[in-house]
């Protein structure tokens, strides 16, 4: 690298009306300001964008020290680290935290990926880290954290009786360590050594109802709901549509075409476009609800800016006396519809699976297509609503009045 400066040149450099730039090479410059101060600057490009970093004043920072810092910064850039971002991170590091701490790395990783996640999914991840991980290893240098230290944190979660959460926290820690490897913060993912350290959770199905008599009780119970009207509508439509709870609660009016009877949105889990054909019963509920929330963004709005919360449906079910652990949960509408549509209404499985927005390859190997079987799905969704109406009305509910 050709270096053009020496101490004599720097000392003899005189100020002028404009800033004088003295180039040393490799992106290192000395700016001589009109007031006579001499300031080191380092210019570089990162991700094809020009960047500028201050290295301090001369002679507080000598020529030798400036060149040493230039070499250090060049090594960071070669490792894929933006020196400017690294400096800002270190300046914002709270007292008691190592500059290369696990928490700062985790928050960088989270900010890098959160836009690709469903909002509620991302919020659960950062809350899990803040509650169960950061208090114990968040301040520590990510490069110095050992596998046993991580396991102690994870076992603390397991011992609370939430094994599934412990597995998810372990997975999140592994993702942070791998991000650390990619950005030069640490050398390896220590959670790799913890494979098999936790017992596997016993996975069960979401609580659901598949017997018509039980579904009848569920539908009839909705009429007894005394909470807000949008939530009551959400309960009824959750069964008619059998979409994922996150898709139901964040439904937007802009995505509905009531004239053509369609709701179009992007599936939260697979990020693929999806169509829900609307039955006449669903359209009637939406037309009625629009008078109340139609001027808001969300169909099931609690105010002009926010939809109902993630746990609203299950909370409403519990108010109606349903045990959401063992009897019926909001997500159970999917298995309920899948079972009854196939067994009672004799709908072809592939039509049901497409309406569930599952990625099931066809004979040509093509994954889920939002318009495949659309005409059949329209018929199915109307038949499903008709079946639910008939089921609900098939027994008389006798109420005893005091």
WOWOJO-V790406 format. One line per field, one symbol per residue. phi: phi as a letter, one per 40 degrees, with the letter a starting at -180 (. if undefined). burial: + if it has 16 or more other C-alpha atoms within 10 Angstrom, else -. Layout:
# WOWOJO-V790406
phi=???
burial=???
This chain:
# WOWOJO-V790406
phi=.cbbbacccccccbcbcbccbbcbhggcbbcbcdcgcbbcbbbabbfgbcbbbcbhcccdbccccccccdcccccccccgbcdcccccccccccdgbcdbccccccccdcccbcccbddccccccccccccbbddbbcccddcbcbdccccccccccdccgbccccccccccccccccccccbgcacacccdcbcgcbcccccbccdabbcdcccdcccccdcccbcccdccccdccccccfccdccccbdbdccbbcccgabbaccccbfbcabbcbccccccccccccccbccccccbccacbbccccccccccccccgccccbbabdcccccccdcccccccfccdcccccccgccbccccgccdbcccfcccccccccccccccccccccbcccccbc
burial=---------+--+-+---++++-+++-++++++----+++++-+----------+-++----+--++-++--++-++---+++-----+---+---++++++++++--++-----------+---+-++--+++--+++++++-+----++-+++-++----+++++-++-++++++++++-+-++-++++------+-------+++++----++-+++-+--+----++++++++++++++++++++++++--+-+---++++-++-----++++++--++--+--++--++-+++++++----++---++++++--+-+-+---++++++++++++++-----+---++-+++++---------+++---+--++-+++-+++++--++----------
